Amino acid sequence: MAREQLTLSQIRTRYVERGRPLPVELETALRSDTRPGARAILEQVARRRRENRAEGQRLRWMLEFERALWARNILVVAGIDEAGMSPLAGPVAAAAVVLEPGWRAEGVNDSKQVSPERRVELAAQIKRDARAWAVAFSEPDEIDRINIYWAGIAAMRRAVEALGCVPEHLLIDARKLRDVPIEQTKIVKGDERSLSIAAASILAKTERDARMVAYAHEYPGYGFDQHKGYPVREHVAALRRIGPCPIHRRSFGPVQAALTSE
């Protein structure tokens, strides 16, 4: 179909809803079109361009730590983050991700800032494009034995060890792995400031969520597929009503309270 034959509805579908780049000659034609629909299309295209520029700037900012290392020819940089420190049930998950230098993907951010559907899409893209990635867990019995902080550290260490390559540098969200002999940078709010850590955050979150959805079938009644084990009101009520199941963290206060009331 020739461009000059497109209706405004077809133009909107193709270049606004589907997000295709608006050809220069068609944009010129729209600017000379006095119909309100043509002006609306131009405004929507301009808004998308502003959003794309802002996203590009955000992603460049989130590569600040990685770019500084790449400039020193330190190319195997692993971002590390965890998910599931505060739930009452299930494992804590940690991921390590080595991005290819210069890689970026629209929408990669702290996993808490990304919708569940988009997290799944980004996780697949990260796994496909990363130089290396790994996810590891610390199970509830280990959490109860060594406490949640050290369980998170253990999961992070396992994720690094499972990468299949030895990183030259680790970027870690607000922690250090003191028993790992690799140069490290501890970054407060790292999942908001480093693309590598944000990518790890997404993998840790999606892998842990998948585990909890599976547990919902094995241990019905708690709603693990909905709240993923976090201490929301519905979960605490179910814990009091049914009692703890094998994946509950018995060292956590609400679980202890449910055990003593049995």
Backbone as CSV, one residue per row, in Angstrom:
resi,resn,N_x,N_y,N_z,CA_x,CA_y,CA_z,C_x,C_y,C_z
1,MET,0.848,-1.196,0.000,0.000,0.000,0.000,0.884,1.246,0.000
2,ALA,0.645,2.162,-0.930,1.455,3.375,-1.008,1.200,4.232,0.217
3,ARG,2.240,4.916,0.670,2.109,5.696,1.893,1.053,6.784,1.766
4,GLU,0.960,7.422,0.556,0.013,8.510,0.391,-1.441,8.023,0.416
5,GLN,-1.630,6.710,0.344,-2.975,6.157,0.369,-3.406,5.737,1.781
6,LEU,-2.521,5.810,2.739,-2.861,5.402,4.095,-3.863,6.371,4.716
7,THR,-4.853,5.825,5.387,-5.772,6.666,6.158,-5.107,7.056,7.467
8,LEU,-5.673,8.051,8.153,-5.124,8.439,9.450,-5.188,7.279,10.438
9,SER,-6.246,6.486,10.361,-6.362,5.331,11.256,-5.249,4.328,11.003
10,GLN,-4.928,4.095,9.740,-3.847,3.166,9.397,-2.498,3.722,9.819
11,ILE,-2.314,5.027,9.661,-1.061,5.663,10.081,-0.894,5.536,11.594
12,ARG,-1.975,5.781,12.332,-1.915,5.681,13.791,-1.566,4.256,14.225
13,THR,-2.190,3.275,13.602,-1.921,1.879,13.952,-0.470,1.525,13.701
14,ARG,0.037,1.923,12.531,1.385,1.520,12.135,2.470,2.289,12.884
15,TYR,2.304,3.604,13.018,3.415,4.435,13.499,3.242,4.927,14.947
16,VAL,2.074,4.710,15.534,1.875,5.056,16.940,1.715,3.789,17.769
17,GLU,0.705,2.989,17.450,0.436,1.797,18.252,1.541,0.753,18.102
18,ARG,2.026,0.568,16.877,3.081,-0.431,16.654,4.478,0.146,16.828
19,GLY,4.564,1.473,16.936,5.838,2.107,17.253,6.867,2.136,16.140
20,ARG,6.437,1.947,14.894,7.403,1.997,13.796,7.873,3.430,13.568
21,PRO,9.118,3.630,13.092,9.609,4.992,12.821,8.767,5.667,11.741
22,LEU,8.409,6.899,11.980,7.599,7.650,11.022,8.493,8.176,9.901
23,PRO,8.234,7.783,8.637,9.065,8.258,7.517,9.008,9.778,7.386
24,VAL,10.109,10.355,6.938,10.218,11.813,6.858,9.138,12.388,5.952
25,GLU,8.925,11.753,4.789,7.962,12.316,3.849,6.531,12.244,4.391
26,LEU,6.231,11.196,5.153,4.902,11.081,5.738,4.740,12.089,6.871
27,GLU,5.793,12.313,7.644,5.720,13.315,8.704,5.509,14.707,8.107
28,THR,6.185,14.979,7.007,6.004,16.267,6.340,4.563,16.445,5.882
29,ALA,3.982,15.367,5.336,2.595,15.426,4.881,1.640,15.654,6.042
30,LEU,1.907,15.015,7.159,1.046,15.181,8.334,1.117,16.610,8.868
31,ARG,2.297,17.224,8.788,2.447,18.584,9.301,1.657,19.592,8.468
32,SER,1.420,19.255,7.217,0.629,20.146,6.367,-0.852,19.782,6.384
33,ASP,-1.207,18.731,7.128,-2.590,18.273,7.235,-3.234,18.983,8.429
34,THR,-4.318,19.702,8.181,-4.949,20.504,9.228,-5.944,19.733,10.077
35,ARG,-6.181,18.465,9.785,-7.149,17.689,10.561,-6.620,17.423,11.979
36,PRO,-7.516,17.477,12.971,-7.091,17.202,14.359,-6.436,15.836,14.510
37,GLY,-6.895,14.833,13.763,-6.309,13.500,13.854,-4.854,13.482,13.447
38,ALA,-4.495,14.279,12.445,-3.103,14.345,12.007,-2.237,14.991,13.083
39,ARG,-2.754,16.068,13.693,-1.992,16.722,14.765,-1.816,15.781,15.955
40,ALA,-2.841,14.993,16.261,-2.757,14.057,17.382,-1.685,12.996,17.128
41,ILE,-1.604,12.514,15.901,-0.576,11.524,15.557,0.812,12.126,15.747
42,LEU,1.023,13.351,15.275,2.330,13.997,15.422,2.687,14.192,16.886
43,GLU,1.717,14.562,17.703,1.975,14.745,19.132,2.353,13.419,19.792
44,GLN,1.672,12.333,19.415,1.969,11.024,20.000,3.345,10.533,19.568
45,VAL,3.713,10.771,18.317,5.040,10.387,17.832,6.112,11.196,18.560
46,ALA,5.868,12.495,18.734,6.839,13.342,19.436,7.007,12.889,20.885
47,ARG,5.898,12.488,21.534,5.979,12.009,22.910,6.818,10.731,22.983
48,ARG,6.591,9.817,22.033,7.364,8.575,22.031,8.847,8.853,21.834
49,ARG,9.177,9.809,20.983,10.586,10.156,20.761,11.216,10.716,22.027
50,ARG,10.472,11.564,22.750,10.994,12.103,24.010,11.222,10.983,25.016
51,GLU,10.270,10.061,25.086,10.412,8.939,26.013,11.606,8.068,25.634
52,ASN,11.809,7.846,24.341,12.943,7.038,23.888,14.268,7.712,24.226
53,ARG,14.314,9.033,24.050,15.543,9.762,24.402,15.811,9.676,25.898
54,ALA,14.752,9.831,26.697,14.918,9.744,28.156,15.373,8.353,28.564
55,GLU,14.811,7.318,27.934,15.209,5.954,28.258,16.657,5.708,27.849
56,GLY,17.055,6.228,26.694,18.443,6.079,26.276,19.400,6.734,27.248
57,GLN,19.034,7.917,27.748,19.870,8.611,28.728,19.934,7.825,30.037
58,ARG,18.795,7.245,30.456,18.776,6.445,31.689,19.681,5.235,31.566
59,LEU,19.615,4.559,30.420,20.442,3.369,30.229,21.923,3.732,30.176
60,ARG,22.265,4.845,29.552,23.672,5.280,29.529,24.148,5.570,30.944
61,TRP,23.291,6.214,31.750,23.644,6.514,33.139,23.837,5.227,33.926
62,MET,23.006,4.200,33.650,23.099,2.949,34.380,24.305,2.108,33.962
63,LEU,25.022,2.536,32.941,26.241,1.832,32.536,27.500,2.561,33.011
64,GLU,27.340,3.535,33.897,28.487,4.331,34.351,29.576,3.455,34.966
65,PHE,29.209,2.546,35.876,30.208,1.701,36.531,30.823,0.721,35.539
66,GLU,29.978,0.144,34.676,30.484,-0.808,33.694,31.431,-0.122,32.700
67,ARG,31.060,1.066,32.219,31.905,1.754,31.239,33.276,2.083,31.817
68,ALA,33.301,2.466,33.091,34.587,2.780,33.726,35.483,1.544,33.756
69,LEU,34.904,0.388,33.989,35.687,-0.859,34.008,36.077,-1.280,32.599
70,TRP,35.150,-1.193,31.662,35.459,-1.560,30.275,36.585,-0.684,29.732
71,ALA,36.600,0.605,30.134,37.651,1.515,29.674,39.023,1.079,30.166
72,ARG,39.063,0.335,31.278,40.325,-0.204,31.810,40.606,-1.596,31.249
73,ASN,39.844,-1.992,30.223,39.963,-3.309,29.604,39.578,-4.437,30.565
74,ILE,38.735,-4.104,31.539,38.139,-5.122,32.414,36.768,-5.428,31.814
75,LEU,36.687,-6.494,31.043,35.519,-6.750,30.212,34.543,-7.763,30.812
76,VAL,35.034,-8.643,31.668,34.164,-9.668,32.255,33.688,-9.148,33.614
77,VAL,32.627,-8.360,33.574,32.093,-7.692,34.755,30.756,-8.354,35.099
78,ALA,30.652,-8.875,36.310,29.420,-9.560,36.727,28.618,-8.679,37.675
79,GLY,27.366,-8.453,37.338,26.439,-7.809,38.251,25.758,-8.873,39.096
80,ILE,25.569,-8.593,40.381,25.014,-9.590,41.305,23.914,-8.952,42.143
81,ASP,22.803,-9.669,42.271,21.726,-9.196,43.139,20.923,-10.395,43.617
82,GLU,20.101,-10.161,44.636,19.281,-11.227,45.199,17.817,-10.825,45.201
83,ALA,16.969,-11.819,45.451,15.531,-11.588,45.577,14.983,-12.544,46.628
84,GLY,14.054,-12.052,47.437,13.394,-12.925,48.394,13.991,-12.918,49.777
85,MET,14.502,-11.783,50.241,15.047,-11.726,51.591,13.944,-11.658,52.650
86,SER,12.846,-10.982,52.359,11.837,-10.753,53.389,10.661,-11.722,53.406
87,PRO,10.449,-12.582,52.418,9.319,-13.514,52.500,9.384,-14.428,53.720
88,LEU,8.227,-14.984,54.071,8.134,-15.943,55.165,8.338,-17.370,54.675
89,ALA,8.359,-17.561,53.368,8.453,-18.912,52.821,9.278,-18.897,51.546
90,GLY,9.843,-20.065,51.237,10.594,-20.221,50.004,12.043,-19.817,50.130
91,PRO,12.803,-20.050,49.065,14.229,-19.759,49.094,14.521,-18.284,48.877
92,VAL,15.751,-17.890,49.146,16.274,-16.630,48.646,17.051,-16.968,47.380
93,ALA,16.887,-16.152,46.356,17.540,-16.393,45.068,18.574,-15.306,44.814
94,ALA,19.635,-15.667,44.134,20.642,-14.689,43.719,21.033,-14.981,42.283
95,ALA,21.327,-13.929,41.546,21.748,-14.086,40.156,23.032,-13.314,39.914
96,ALA,23.825,-13.824,38.989,25.021,-13.142,38.508,24.910,-13.058,36.991
97,VAL,25.177,-11.885,36.440,25.037,-11.666,35.002,26.261,-10.924,34.481
98,VAL,26.853,-11.455,33.425,27.949,-10.783,32.723,27.401,-10.296,31.389
99,LEU,27.262,-8.988,31.236,26.762,-8.415,30.000,27.893,-8.219,29.002
100,GLU,27.549,-8.283,27.734,28.522,-7.925,26.707,28.748,-6.418,26.773
101,PRO,29.998,-5.953,26.628,30.266,-4.511,26.695,29.372,-3.727,25.729
102,GLY,28.728,-2.700,26.268,27.866,-1.845,25.462,26.431,-2.317,25.343
103,TRP,26.120,-3.518,25.862,24.757,-4.036,25.725,23.787,-3.204,26.556
104,ARG,22.592,-3.057,26.029,21.523,-2.414,26.771,20.201,-2.899,26.207
105,ALA,19.155,-2.837,27.017,17.818,-3.222,26.581,16.817,-2.310,27.240
106,GLU,15.908,-1.784,26.466,14.908,-0.860,26.977,14.100,-1.513,28.093
107,GLY,14.014,-0.827,29.206,13.186,-1.298,30.304,13.924,-2.018,31.408
108,VAL,15.195,-2.374,31.204,15.934,-3.054,32.268,16.104,-2.090,33.438
109,ASN,15.673,-2.540,34.598,15.685,-1.689,35.788,15.600,-2.600,37.006
110,ASP,15.658,-2.010,38.182,15.374,-2.741,39.406,14.098,-3.553,39.186
111,SER,14.141,-4.850,39.490,13.005,-5.726,39.176,11.707,-5.249,39.807
112,LYS,11.793,-4.542,40.941,10.585,-4.052,41.605,9.902,-2.951,40.798
113,GLN,10.636,-2.341,39.867,10.091,-1.262,39.050,9.557,-1.763,37.702
114,VAL,9.604,-3.062,37.487,9.211,-3.641,36.199,8.014,-4.560,36.422
115,SER,7.035,-4.505,35.533,5.844,-5.345,35.680,6.223,-6.815,35.544
116,PRO,5.462,-7.719,36.153,5.779,-9.152,36.046,5.880,-9.640,34.606
117,GLU,4.977,-9.176,33.741,5.007,-9.611,32.350,6.279,-9.130,31.655
118,ARG,6.635,-7.883,31.886,7.840,-7.336,31.255,9.089,-7.985,31.839
119,ARG,9.071,-8.323,33.133,10.226,-9.019,33.728,10.502,-10.328,33.004
120,VAL,9.451,-11.079,32.717,9.632,-12.361,32.032,10.237,-12.142,30.646
121,GLU,9.763,-11.141,29.936,10.303,-10.839,28.599,11.773,-10.446,28.692
122,LEU,12.084,-9.558,29.647,13.465,-9.102,29.791,14.375,-10.235,30.248
123,ALA,13.871,-11.106,31.121,14.690,-12.235,31.574,15.099,-13.104,30.396
124,ALA,14.168,-13.369,29.489,14.491,-14.178,28.310,15.534,-13.475,27.447
125,GLN,15.416,-12.162,27.301,16.378,-11.406,26.498,17.753,-11.392,27.157
126,ILE,17.781,-11.207,28.472,19.059,-11.203,29.195,19.751,-12.556,29.051
127,LYS,19.002,-13.636,29.241,19.588,-14.975,29.125,20.122,-15.216,27.715
128,ARG,19.409,-14.706,26.732,19.823,-14.910,25.339,21.080,-14.107,24.994
129,ASP,21.170,-12.872,25.503,22.221,-11.957,25.056,23.448,-11.905,25.958
130,ALA,23.312,-12.299,27.209,24.423,-12.147,28.154,25.592,-13.046,27.788
131,ARG,26.787,-12.596,28.114,27.962,-13.443,27.951,27.882,-14.651,28.874
132,ALA,27.372,-14.436,30.081,27.182,-15.531,31.041,26.139,-15.100,32.056
133,TRP,25.422,-16.079,32.593,24.459,-15.799,33.661,24.254,-17.066,34.484
134,ALA,23.867,-16.878,35.728,23.573,-18.016,36.603,22.658,-17.545,37.724
135,VAL,21.815,-18.461,38.193,20.935,-18.207,39.337,21.161,-19.318,40.353
136,ALA,21.266,-18.952,41.621,21.461,-19.928,42.695,20.523,-19.598,43.848
137,PHE,20.358,-20.565,44.748,19.388,-20.415,45.828,20.000,-20.791,47.171
138,SER,19.382,-20.270,48.209,19.582,-20.766,49.566,18.207,-21.158,50.062
139,GLU,18.074,-22.427,50.457,16.764,-22.968,50.799,16.368,-22.608,52.242
140,PRO,15.069,-22.773,52.573,14.588,-22.361,53.899,15.349,-22.980,55.068
141,ASP,15.752,-24.251,54.962,16.462,-24.853,56.096,17.811,-24.182,56.318
142,GLU,18.473,-23.781,55.247,19.748,-23.071,55.388,19.508,-21.667,55.941
143,ILE,18.449,-21.012,55.476,18.104,-19.688,55.997,17.907,-19.755,57.510
144,ASP,17.187,-20.773,57.974,16.950,-20.922,59.412,18.236,-21.239,60.164
145,ARG,19.152,-21.933,59.514,20.376,-22.363,60.200,21.402,-21.235,60.326
146,ILE,21.572,-20.432,59.257,22.663,-19.444,59.267,22.158,-18.000,59.269
147,ASN,20.883,-17.765,59.193,20.128,-16.510,59.141,20.062,-15.977,57.709
148,ILE,19.090,-15.104,57.479,18.759,-14.683,56.116,19.887,-13.875,55.470
149,TYR,20.601,-13.063,56.269,21.684,-12.271,55.676,22.746,-13.179,55.073
150,TRP,23.224,-14.129,55.851,24.289,-15.002,55.365,23.775,-15.972,54.301
151,ALA,22.495,-16.296,54.353,21.922,-17.127,53.293,21.930,-16.374,51.962
152,GLY,21.620,-15.072,52.010,21.696,-14.275,50.789,23.114,-14.208,50.249
153,ILE,24.093,-14.042,51.139,25.501,-14.033,50.731,25.877,-15.374,50.106
154,ALA,25.428,-16.460,50.713,25.743,-17.795,50.188,25.169,-17.981,48.791
155,ALA,23.927,-17.527,48.575,23.319,-17.653,47.253,24.075,-16.825,46.222
156,MET,24.518,-15.628,46.602,25.296,-14.794,45.687,26.607,-15.476,45.301
157,ARG,27.294,-16.024,46.295,28.551,-16.704,46.019,28.339,-17.888,45.073
158,ARG,27.284,-18.652,45.299,26.993,-19.793,44.431,26.693,-19.339,42.999
159,ALA,25.994,-18.216,42.862,25.690,-17.713,41.523,26.970,-17.348,40.786
160,VAL,27.914,-16.702,41.473,29.202,-16.360,40.851,29.941,-17.628,40.440
161,GLU,29.954,-18.617,41.333,30.664,-19.865,41.044,30.035,-20.643,39.899
162,ALA,28.742,-20.427,39.649,28.035,-21.177,38.610,28.081,-20.500,37.246
163,LEU,28.753,-19.368,37.127,28.734,-18.617,35.878,29.361,-19.370,34.697
164,GLY,30.326,-20.220,34.971,31.027,-20.881,33.880,32.194,-20.077,33.356
165,CYS,32.441,-18.917,33.934,33.618,-18.106,33.628,33.995,-17.384,34.906
166,VAL,35.228,-16.926,34.991,35.690,-16.215,36.188,35.615,-14.715,35.925
167,PRO,34.732,-13.994,36.590,34.641,-12.545,36.377,35.927,-11.843,36.807
168,GLU,36.203,-10.735,36.138,37.342,-9.897,36.526,36.932,-8.879,37.586
169,HIS,35.637,-8.605,37.682,35.151,-7.622,38.648,33.700,-7.942,38.960
170,LEU,33.303,-7.696,40.207,31.924,-7.898,40.634,31.306,-6.562,41.015
171,LEU,30.115,-6.304,40.493,29.303,-5.170,40.930,28.158,-5.746,41.747
172,ILE,28.068,-5.364,43.025,27.123,-6.008,43.932,26.230,-4.962,44.580
173,ASP,24.953,-5.298,44.690,23.990,-4.392,45.301,24.186,-4.355,46.815
174,ALA,24.864,-3.328,47.292,24.971,-2.991,48.721,25.693,-4.030,49.572
175,ARG,26.456,-4.918,48.982,27.153,-5.938,49.766,28.540,-6.194,49.188
176,LYS,29.289,-7.019,49.935,30.563,-7.532,49.431,30.645,-9.007,49.756
177,LEU,31.263,-9.759,48.867,31.492,-11.186,49.096,32.929,-11.328,49.574
178,ARG,33.110,-11.327,50.886,34.450,-11.237,51.457,35.284,-12.486,51.217
179,ASP,34.634,-13.622,50.984,35.402,-14.847,50.761,35.561,-15.163,49.282
180,VAL,35.242,-14.202,48.406,35.422,-14.382,46.961,36.588,-13.496,46.521
181,PRO,37.701,-14.092,46.047,38.907,-13.310,45.741,38.848,-12.626,44.376
182,ILE,37.834,-11.796,44.184,37.663,-11.036,42.942,37.432,-9.583,43.317
183,GLU,38.041,-8.667,42.558,37.839,-7.240,42.806,36.345,-6.917,42.743
184,GLN,35.858,-6.112,43.704,34.427,-5.863,43.817,34.140,-4.387,44.060
185,THR,32.946,-3.985,43.621,32.426,-2.658,43.944,31.063,-2.826,44.579
186,LYS,30.925,-2.319,45.793,29.653,-2.335,46.508,28.892,-1.064,46.139
187,ILE,27.682,-1.211,45.597,26.915,-0.061,45.128,25.580,-0.006,45.872
188,VAL,25.401,1.031,46.666,24.122,1.213,47.362,23.036,1.505,46.330
189,LYS,21.909,0.814,46.445,20.840,0.877,45.447,21.370,0.522,44.068
190,GLY,22.206,-0.493,44.053,22.851,-0.881,42.804,21.900,-1.308,41.722
191,ASP,20.734,-1.882,42.087,19.793,-2.310,41.064,19.140,-1.139,40.352
192,GLU,19.322,0.088,40.878,18.843,1.292,40.209,19.969,2.050,39.525
193,ARG,21.240,1.643,39.764,22.381,2.427,39.284,23.312,1.654,38.356
194,SER,23.123,0.366,38.252,23.984,-0.461,37.395,23.116,-1.378,36.559
195,LEU,23.338,-1.374,35.242,22.540,-2.220,34.350,22.822,-3.696,34.609
196,SER,24.064,-4.025,34.938,24.399,-5.422,35.219,23.675,-5.920,36.463
197,ILE,23.644,-5.092,37.510,22.949,-5.484,38.735,21.447,-5.555,38.484
198,ALA,20.909,-4.594,37.731,19.483,-4.626,37.412,19.123,-5.895,36.647
199,ALA,19.983,-6.304,35.711,19.736,-7.542,34.968,19.734,-8.744,35.910
200,ALA,20.675,-8.751,36.854,20.707,-9.833,37.844,19.462,-9.805,38.713
201,SER,18.995,-8.612,39.068,17.786,-8.471,39.864,16.592,-9.102,39.159
202,ILE,16.488,-8.885,37.861,15.374,-9.430,37.082,15.450,-10.947,37.026
203,LEU,16.637,-11.501,36.815,16.761,-12.957,36.755,16.464,-13.592,38.112
204,ALA,16.989,-13.009,39.180,16.738,-13.574,40.506,15.254,-13.548,40.830
205,LYS,14.598,-12.449,40.516,13.172,-12.310,40.817,12.333,-13.283,39.995
206,THR,12.566,-13.381,38.700,11.738,-14.248,37.862,11.956,-15.718,38.199
207,GLU,13.199,-16.110,38.493,13.457,-17.513,38.825,12.829,-17.871,40.175
208,ARG,12.927,-16.965,41.135,12.307,-17.250,42.432,10.781,-17.286,42.306
209,ASP,10.220,-16.343,41.569,8.768,-16.339,41.390,8.291,-17.645,40.765
210,ALA,9.041,-18.167,39.796,8.651,-19.429,39.160,8.648,-20.571,40.174
211,ARG,9.630,-20.564,41.063,9.664,-21.589,42.117,8.422,-21.485,43.000
212,MET,8.036,-20.267,43.359,6.908,-20.094,44.264,5.586,-20.458,43.585
213,VAL,5.468,-20.204,42.298,4.266,-20.623,41.572,4.158,-22.142,41.582
214,ALA,5.278,-22.819,41.410,5.269,-24.286,41.470,4.901,-24.765,42.868
215,TYR,5.397,-24.083,43.883,5.077,-24.470,45.259,3.589,-24.283,45.567
216,ALA,2.935,-23.354,44.879,1.513,-23.127,45.125,0.693,-24.376,44.827
217,HIS,1.142,-25.176,43.876,0.447,-26.426,43.554,0.796,-27.513,44.574
218,GLU,2.035,-27.485,45.050,2.473,-28.491,46.007,1.919,-28.227,47.400
219,TYR,1.791,-26.946,47.745,1.289,-26.557,49.070,0.130,-25.570,48.885
220,PRO,-1.051,-26.058,48.544,-2.190,-25.154,48.287,-2.693,-24.516,49.573
221,GLY,-3.400,-23.418,49.389,-4.035,-22.746,50.519,-3.324,-21.502,50.995
222,TYR,-2.052,-21.345,50.628,-1.292,-20.187,51.093,-1.288,-19.032,50.085
223,GLY,-1.555,-19.336,48.826,-1.524,-18.298,47.798,-0.129,-17.944,47.338
224,PHE,0.787,-18.926,47.365,2.170,-18.639,46.970,2.279,-18.099,45.542
225,ASP,1.353,-18.507,44.666,1.413,-18.028,43.282,1.027,-16.562,43.174
226,GLN,0.375,-16.030,44.192,-0.030,-14.624,44.169,0.983,-13.723,44.873
227,HIS,1.340,-14.058,46.114,2.205,-13.158,46.891,3.645,-13.638,46.981
228,LYS,3.926,-14.815,46.420,5.290,-15.370,46.349,5.948,-15.531,47.722
229,GLY,5.134,-15.694,48.759,5.665,-15.947,50.091,5.907,-14.711,50.929
230,TYR,5.656,-13.534,50.390,5.866,-12.299,51.159,4.822,-12.190,52.275
231,PRO,5.125,-11.455,53.333,4.240,-11.427,54.508,3.049,-10.492,54.347
232,VAL,2.280,-10.688,53.298,1.062,-9.891,53.119,-0.025,-10.431,54.049
233,ARG,-1.088,-9.667,54.200,-2.145,-10.017,55.150,-2.735,-11.398,54.859
234,GLU,-2.977,-11.692,53.575,-3.588,-12.978,53.217,-2.686,-14.144,53.572
235,HIS,-1.380,-13.957,53.401,-0.445,-15.028,53.718,-0.391,-15.269,55.232
236,VAL,-0.306,-14.207,55.987,-0.240,-14.348,57.442,-1.515,-15.010,57.969
237,ALA,-2.671,-14.642,57.386,-3.931,-15.249,57.814,-3.944,-16.743,57.501
238,ALA,-3.452,-17.111,56.316,-3.403,-18.533,55.951,-2.433,-19.284,56.849
239,LEU,-1.331,-18.637,57.197,-0.347,-19.259,58.077,-0.963,-19.561,59.447
240,ARG,-1.760,-18.633,59.952,-2.418,-18.847,61.244,-3.493,-19.928,61.141
241,ARG,-4.170,-19.958,59.986,-5.282,-20.888,59.821,-4.806,-22.321,59.562
242,ILE,-3.804,-22.473,58.696,-3.353,-23.799,58.265,-2.125,-24.265,59.032
243,GLY,-1.318,-23.296,59.439,-0.030,-23.639,60.035,1.064,-23.656,58.979
244,PRO,2.322,-23.689,59.387,3.435,-23.661,58.439,3.510,-24.934,57.600
245,CYS,4.053,-24.784,56.398,4.328,-25.926,55.532,5.840,-26.106,55.456
246,PRO,6.341,-27.137,54.786,7.785,-27.406,54.787,8.670,-26.288,54.239
247,ILE,8.133,-25.379,53.422,9.006,-24.335,52.873,8.928,-23.037,53.666
248,HIS,8.211,-23.013,54.777,8.192,-21.807,55.595,9.505,-21.665,56.374
249,ARG,9.918,-20.433,56.552,11.149,-20.123,57.269,10.823,-20.044,58.766
250,ARG,11.205,-21.056,59.468,10.796,-21.185,60.857,11.492,-20.206,61.801
251,SER,12.540,-19.555,61.349,13.221,-18.563,62.174,12.581,-17.180,62.073
252,PHE,11.567,-17.024,61.213,10.899,-15.734,61.041,9.736,-15.629,62.024
253,GLY,9.570,-14.445,62.610,8.614,-14.232,63.682,7.208,-14.741,63.431
254,PRO,6.542,-14.362,62.332,5.167,-14.833,62.117,5.062,-16.349,62.001
255,VAL,6.102,-16.983,61.477,6.083,-18.440,61.377,6.266,-19.047,62.761
256,GLN,7.176,-18.479,63.554,7.348,-18.944,64.937,6.054,-18.817,65.729
257,ALA,5.353,-17.704,65.509,4.089,-17.481,66.224,3.054,-18.527,65.832
258,ALA,3.013,-18.878,64.552,2.076,-19.896,64.096,2.426,-21.258,64.660
259,LEU,3.733,-21.530,64.788,4.163,-22.819,65.343,3.786,-22.943,66.809
260,THR,3.944,-21.872,67.574,3.654,-21.944,69.004,2.162,-22.008,69.297
261,SER,1.345,-21.571,68.304,-0.099,-21.594,68.515,-0.734,-22.908,68.088
262,GLU,0.067,-23.785,67.490,-0.478,-25.068,67.043,-0.843,-25.962,68.235
